[in-house]
Amino acid sequence: MNRKLLASSLASLLTGALLAACGGGDNGSNATAPAAAAQAAAKAAPQIPPGKMVLAYYSDYPNNYSDLTKNYQNFNTVSVDFWNIASSGEIPENDDPALAKALAFLAAKKIPAYGCISNMADDWSPSIAHDVTSVNRAAAIANLVALAQTKGLAGINIDFENVAPQDRANLSGFAADLGAALHANGLKLIISVPAFSASDENDDYNKAFDLQALGQAVDFIQIMTYDETIPIWSPGPVAGSGWMEDALDYAVSKTAPAKILNGIPAYGNDWPEKGDGSQLFWRQTAALIKQYGATPRYDAKTDSLVFNYTATDGSGTHTVWSENAASIKLKTGLVNAYGLGGTSMYALGMEDSSFWKAFNAGLQN
């Protein structure tokens, strides 16, 4: 896709609005509004475009349950990221109270929940992905269907990462068999995949993900169009607009756009030095800017926010790359520009109301 959508929107950016659009919108700035108007605004449900999935990830972050219960009108599906799978295909029970509370709340609100299943041990495990998708495929599929049924889930969200290139056919076959088993029981399948384009489809980290085959097997492909740059690398954007569009260009060439969800990050990264970064939540960004009197700059090449500050803890000058309201609106707006099946956000607990305001504005573009 060309950059017309992004370029036309950029023309309306106001430099003076950068700080206000950085997140941290829950700062009492509307305290003088009449109480009745404030209550009415709080009760007004955002308008999710008909037929679009808005998938929120519920993972193990502070404020996850609070944000789920406060912001649930902004999404219509939740991926509950609390399960790992073993090489045997077994899914260890997770007794985290945050999981049980979330499932109960979602059931009460009639919001479909998907069980997000990861190949995580100490790290993303290629050996677990290999075993589950090959020698222990049948056992894994039986356990995944049983998990969805016993937990009252709408389906399963497979999030296998660091899959070995030689397991490309195994992963596609596993998705096809799992999809068939879930569909036979009235359940659905989402698979999360890394963001990549034609230029890097054969990189070792991406090779296992055959988007054409996966698209035939699953109900939705959730493309993780975030982590373009990660904390162990040099500072850079989390989700540059051009990088995101390149990944979507490739995906829609392989799979029906109606099956694709793009991913929107509710976080950025903060680097005191190259290779030593850490995640910075959207809800923390405005306070950090205010604390250090930083001057954020909107990077028009990537549609990202960037700024520097000198920390008082002796760690020196930091570089932050993140998002703001303008960038979130633009990137969420790609749903309609591409005719995607919807979008996703990662993750509940990182955001505040200003994030959702920008997110919903993008869906209306």
C-alpha positions as CSV (number, residue, x, y, z in Angstrom):
1,M,0.0,0.0,0.0
2,N,1.2,3.5,-0.6
3,R,1.4,6.0,2.2
4,K,-1.5,8.3,1.2
5,L,-3.5,7.6,4.4
6,L,-0.6,8.4,6.6
7,A,0.7,11.3,4.7
8,S,-2.7,13.1,4.5
9,S,-3.3,12.6,8.2
10,L,0.2,13.9,9.1
11,A,-0.6,17.2,7.4
12,S,-3.1,18.0,10.3
13,L,-0.6,17.3,13.1
14,L,-0.1,20.3,15.5
15,T,3.3,20.4,17.0
16,G,2.0,21.9,20.2
17,A,-0.3,18.9,20.7
18,L,2.6,16.4,21.0
19,L,2.9,16.4,24.7
20,A,-0.9,16.3,25.3
21,A,-1.1,13.3,23.0
22,C,1.5,11.2,24.6
23,G,-0.8,9.2,26.9
24,G,-1.5,9.8,30.5
25,G,-4.9,11.3,29.7
26,D,-6.3,10.3,33.1
27,N,-4.9,13.5,34.7
28,G,-8.1,15.3,35.7
29,S,-8.0,17.9,32.9
30,N,-11.8,17.6,32.6
31,A,-12.5,18.1,36.2
32,T,-14.4,21.3,35.6
33,A,-16.9,19.7,33.2
34,P,-20.4,19.3,34.6
35,A,-20.8,16.1,36.5
36,A,-23.8,15.0,34.4
37,A,-21.8,15.4,31.2
38,A,-18.9,13.5,32.6
39,Q,-21.1,10.6,33.7
40,A,-22.8,10.5,30.3
41,A,-19.4,10.4,28.5
42,A,-18.2,7.6,30.8
43,K,-21.3,5.6,29.9
44,A,-21.1,6.1,26.2
45,A,-19.9,3.0,24.5
46,P,-17.4,3.3,21.7
47,Q,-18.7,2.3,18.3
48,I,-16.7,-0.7,17.0
49,P,-17.2,-1.0,13.2
50,P,-19.7,-3.8,12.4
51,G,-18.1,-7.1,11.6
52,K,-14.6,-6.1,12.9
53,M,-12.8,-7.9,15.7
54,V,-11.1,-5.7,18.3
55,L,-8.9,-8.1,20.2
56,A,-7.3,-7.0,23.5
57,Y,-4.6,-9.1,25.2
58,Y,-5.0,-9.8,28.8
59,S,-1.6,-10.9,30.2
60,D,0.3,-10.7,33.5
61,Y,0.7,-7.0,33.8
62,P,-0.1,-4.7,36.7
63,N,-3.6,-3.2,36.4
64,N,-4.6,-5.9,34.0
65,Y,-7.9,-6.7,35.7
66,S,-8.7,-3.1,36.6
67,D,-8.2,-2.1,33.0
68,L,-10.2,-5.1,31.7
69,T,-13.2,-4.1,33.8
70,K,-12.9,-0.3,33.2
71,N,-12.2,-0.4,29.4
72,Y,-14.2,-3.5,28.2
73,Q,-16.5,-1.5,26.0
74,N,-13.6,-0.7,23.8
75,F,-13.1,-4.2,22.5
76,N,-15.2,-7.2,21.6
77,T,-12.8,-10.1,22.1
78,V,-10.1,-10.9,24.6
79,S,-7.1,-13.2,24.3
80,V,-6.2,-14.5,27.8
81,D,-2.5,-14.9,27.8
82,F,-2.0,-17.2,30.8
83,W,-1.2,-20.7,29.4
84,N,1.9,-22.4,28.1
85,I,2.1,-25.8,26.5
86,A,4.6,-28.6,27.2
87,S,6.5,-30.7,24.6
88,S,4.1,-33.6,25.5
89,G,1.1,-31.5,24.5
90,E,0.0,-31.1,28.1
91,I,-1.2,-27.7,29.2
92,P,-0.3,-27.1,32.9
93,E,-3.1,-25.8,35.0
94,N,-2.8,-22.1,35.8
95,D,-4.3,-21.1,39.2
96,D,-3.5,-17.4,39.0
97,P,-6.5,-15.5,40.5
98,A,-6.2,-12.9,37.8
99,L,-7.1,-15.6,35.2
100,A,-10.1,-16.9,37.0
101,K,-11.4,-13.3,37.7
102,A,-11.0,-12.4,34.0
103,L,-12.8,-15.4,32.7
104,A,-15.7,-14.8,35.1
105,F,-15.9,-11.2,34.1
106,L,-15.8,-11.9,30.4
107,A,-18.4,-14.6,30.7
108,A,-20.7,-12.2,32.6
109,K,-20.3,-9.5,29.9
110,K,-20.7,-12.1,27.1
111,I,-17.3,-11.1,25.6
112,P,-15.6,-14.0,23.7
113,A,-12.4,-15.2,25.3
114,Y,-9.6,-17.1,23.6
115,G,-7.0,-19.1,25.4
116,C,-3.6,-17.8,24.3
117,I,-1.2,-20.7,24.3
118,S,2.6,-20.2,24.1
119,N,5.7,-22.4,23.6
120,M,7.4,-20.7,26.5
121,A,9.7,-22.4,29.0
122,D,12.6,-20.3,30.2
123,D,12.3,-18.5,26.8
124,W,10.5,-19.2,23.6
125,S,11.2,-22.8,22.9
126,P,11.8,-24.1,19.4
127,S,11.9,-27.7,20.7
128,I,8.4,-27.3,22.3
129,A,7.0,-25.9,19.1
130,H,8.6,-28.8,17.2
131,D,7.2,-31.6,19.4
132,V,3.8,-30.1,19.7
133,T,3.4,-29.6,15.9
134,S,4.8,-33.0,15.0
135,V,5.2,-36.1,17.2
136,N,2.8,-35.0,19.9
137,R,0.3,-33.2,17.6
138,A,-2.7,-35.4,18.3
139,A,-2.3,-35.1,22.1
140,A,-1.8,-31.3,21.9
141,I,-4.9,-30.8,19.8
142,A,-7.1,-33.0,22.1
143,N,-5.8,-31.0,25.1
144,L,-6.4,-27.7,23.5
145,V,-10.0,-28.5,22.5
146,A,-10.6,-29.8,26.1
147,L,-9.2,-26.6,27.5
148,A,-11.5,-24.4,25.4
149,Q,-14.5,-26.5,26.4
150,T,-13.8,-26.7,30.1
151,K,-12.9,-23.0,30.4
152,G,-15.9,-21.8,28.3
153,L,-13.6,-20.2,25.7
154,A,-14.6,-19.2,22.2
155,G,-11.4,-20.7,20.9
156,I,-7.7,-20.9,21.0
157,N,-5.0,-18.3,20.1
158,I,-1.7,-20.1,19.3
159,D,1.3,-17.9,20.0
160,F,4.3,-19.9,19.0
161,E,7.5,-17.9,18.6
162,N,11.1,-18.7,17.7
163,V,9.8,-21.7,15.7
164,A,12.6,-23.4,13.7
165,P,12.5,-22.8,9.9
166,Q,12.5,-26.6,9.3
167,D,9.1,-26.8,11.2
168,R,7.3,-24.7,8.5
169,A,5.3,-27.7,7.3
170,N,4.7,-29.0,10.8
171,L,3.3,-25.6,12.0
172,S,1.0,-25.4,8.9
173,G,-0.2,-29.0,9.4
174,F,-0.7,-28.4,13.1
175,A,-2.8,-25.3,12.4
176,A,-4.9,-27.2,9.8
177,D,-5.6,-30.1,12.2
178,L,-6.3,-27.9,15.2
179,G,-8.5,-25.6,13.2
180,A,-10.6,-28.6,12.0
181,A,-10.9,-30.0,15.5
182,L,-11.9,-26.7,17.0
183,H,-14.4,-26.0,14.1
184,A,-16.0,-29.4,14.6
185,N,-16.8,-28.3,18.2
186,G,-18.1,-24.9,17.3
187,L,-14.8,-23.2,18.3
188,K,-12.4,-20.9,16.5
189,L,-8.6,-20.5,16.0
190,I,-6.4,-17.4,16.0
191,I,-2.7,-17.7,15.3
192,S,-0.2,-15.0,16.2
193,V,2.7,-14.5,13.8
194,P,5.6,-12.1,13.6
195,A,5.4,-9.1,11.3
196,F,7.5,-9.5,8.2
197,S,7.5,-8.6,4.6
198,A,8.7,-10.1,1.3
199,S,12.2,-8.8,2.0
200,D,12.6,-10.9,5.2
201,E,10.1,-13.8,4.8
202,N,13.0,-16.2,4.7
203,D,14.8,-15.0,7.8
204,D,15.2,-17.8,10.3
205,Y,12.7,-16.2,12.8
206,N,10.0,-15.9,10.1
207,K,10.5,-18.8,7.8
208,A,8.2,-21.2,9.7
209,F,5.2,-19.0,9.2
210,D,3.6,-19.8,5.8
211,L,0.8,-17.2,5.8
212,Q,-0.9,-18.7,2.8
213,A,-1.3,-22.1,4.4
214,L,-2.0,-20.7,7.8
215,G,-4.7,-18.4,6.4
216,Q,-6.5,-21.4,5.0
217,A,-6.5,-23.2,8.4
218,V,-7.4,-20.5,10.9
219,D,-10.1,-17.9,11.5
220,F,-7.8,-15.0,12.1
221,I,-4.1,-14.3,11.7
222,Q,-3.0,-11.8,14.4
223,I,0.1,-10.1,13.0
224,M,2.3,-8.8,15.8
225,T,3.1,-5.5,14.2
226,Y,5.0,-4.3,17.2
227,D,8.5,-4.9,18.5
228,E,10.1,-3.6,15.3
229,T,12.8,-2.7,17.7
230,I,13.3,-4.5,21.0
231,P,15.2,-3.4,24.1
232,I,18.3,-5.5,23.4
233,W,18.9,-3.6,20.2
234,S,19.8,0.0,19.4
235,P,17.0,2.5,20.0
236,G,14.3,2.7,17.4
237,P,10.6,2.7,16.8
238,V,8.4,0.0,18.3
239,A,6.0,0.0,15.3
240,G,7.1,2.3,12.5
241,S,4.2,3.0,10.1
242,G,6.2,2.0,6.9
243,W,7.4,-1.3,8.6
244,M,3.8,-2.0,9.6
245,E,2.4,-1.3,6.1
246,D,5.1,-3.5,4.5
247,A,4.1,-6.4,6.7
248,L,0.4,-5.8,5.9
249,D,1.2,-5.6,2.2
250,Y,2.8,-9.0,2.4
251,A,0.1,-10.5,4.5
252,V,-2.8,-9.5,2.3
253,S,-0.9,-10.9,-0.7
254,K,-1.0,-14.3,1.0
255,T,-4.2,-14.3,3.0
256,A,-7.7,-12.8,2.7
257,P,-7.6,-9.3,4.4
258,A,-10.8,-10.2,6.3
259,K,-8.7,-12.8,8.2
260,I,-6.0,-10.4,9.3
261,L,-5.7,-8.4,12.5
262,N,-2.9,-5.9,12.8
263,G,-1.3,-5.3,16.2
264,I,-1.2,-2.0,18.1
265,P,1.3,-1.5,21.0
266,A,0.3,0.2,24.2
267,Y,4.0,0.7,25.1
268,G,7.3,1.9,24.0
269,N,10.9,1.3,25.0
270,D,13.4,3.4,27.1
271,W,17.1,3.0,26.5
272,P,19.8,4.3,28.9
273,E,22.3,2.9,26.4
274,K,22.3,0.7,23.3
275,G,21.2,-2.8,24.0
276,D,20.0,-2.1,27.6
277,G,16.4,-0.9,27.1
278,S,13.2,-1.7,29.0
279,Q,9.5,-1.4,28.3
280,L,7.7,1.8,29.0
281,F,4.0,1.6,29.2
282,W,1.7,4.2,27.5
283,R,0.2,5.1,30.8
284,Q,3.7,6.0,32.2
285,T,5.0,8.1,29.3
286,A,3.4,11.5,29.9
287,A,4.5,11.5,33.6
288,L,8.1,10.7,32.5
289,I,8.0,13.6,30.0
290,K,6.7,15.9,32.7
291,Q,9.2,14.8,35.3
292,Y,12.2,15.5,33.2
293,G,10.8,18.4,31.1
294,A,11.6,16.4,28.0
295,T,10.6,17.7,24.6
296,P,9.0,15.0,22.5
297,R,9.4,15.0,18.7
298,Y,7.0,13.3,16.3
299,D,9.1,11.3,13.8
300,A,7.3,11.7,10.5
301,K,9.2,8.9,8.9
302,T,7.9,6.2,11.2
303,D,4.9,8.0,12.8
304,S,6.4,7.5,16.3
305,L,7.2,9.6,19.3
306,V,10.9,10.0,20.3
307,F,12.5,12.0,23.1
308,N,15.6,12.1,25.4
309,Y,16.0,12.9,29.0
310,T,18.8,12.8,31.6
311,A,17.9,10.6,34.5
312,T,18.5,11.6,38.1
313,D,19.6,8.0,39.1
314,G,23.0,8.3,37.4
315,S,22.1,6.2,34.4
316,G,22.8,9.1,32.0
317,T,20.9,10.2,29.0
318,H,18.0,8.0,27.9
319,T,16.4,7.6,24.5
320,V,12.7,6.8,24.4
321,W,10.7,5.6,21.3
322,S,7.0,5.3,21.9
323,E,3.6,6.1,20.5
324,N,1.2,9.1,20.9
325,A,-2.4,9.7,20.0
326,A,-1.6,10.7,16.4
327,S,0.4,7.6,15.8
328,I,-2.1,5.2,17.4
329,K,-4.9,6.8,15.4
330,L,-3.0,6.4,12.1
331,K,-2.0,2.8,12.7
332,T,-5.4,1.7,13.9
333,G,-6.8,3.4,10.8
334,L,-5.0,0.8,8.7
335,V,-7.8,-1.6,9.5
336,N,-10.2,0.2,7.1
337,A,-7.4,1.2,4.6
338,Y,-6.7,-2.5,4.0
339,G,-10.1,-3.9,4.7
340,L,-8.7,-6.1,7.6
341,G,-10.9,-8.3,9.7
342,G,-10.0,-6.1,12.7
343,T,-7.1,-5.1,15.0
344,S,-5.6,-6.1,18.3
345,M,-3.9,-4.3,21.2
346,Y,-1.1,-5.4,23.5
347,A,-1.8,-5.3,26.4
348,L,-4.3,-4.4,29.0
349,G,-2.7,-2.8,32.0
350,M,-0.3,-0.7,29.9
351,E,-2.9,1.8,28.6
352,D,-5.2,4.5,29.9
353,S,-8.3,6.2,28.5
354,S,-6.3,8.5,26.2
355,F,-5.0,5.4,24.4
356,W,-8.5,4.1,23.8
357,K,-9.7,7.5,22.6
358,A,-7.0,7.5,19.9
359,F,-7.5,3.8,19.1
360,N,-11.3,4.3,18.6
361,A,-10.7,7.4,16.5
362,G,-8.5,5.3,14.2
363,L,-11.2,2.7,13.8
364,Q,-13.6,5.4,12.5
365,N,-11.2,6.6,9.8
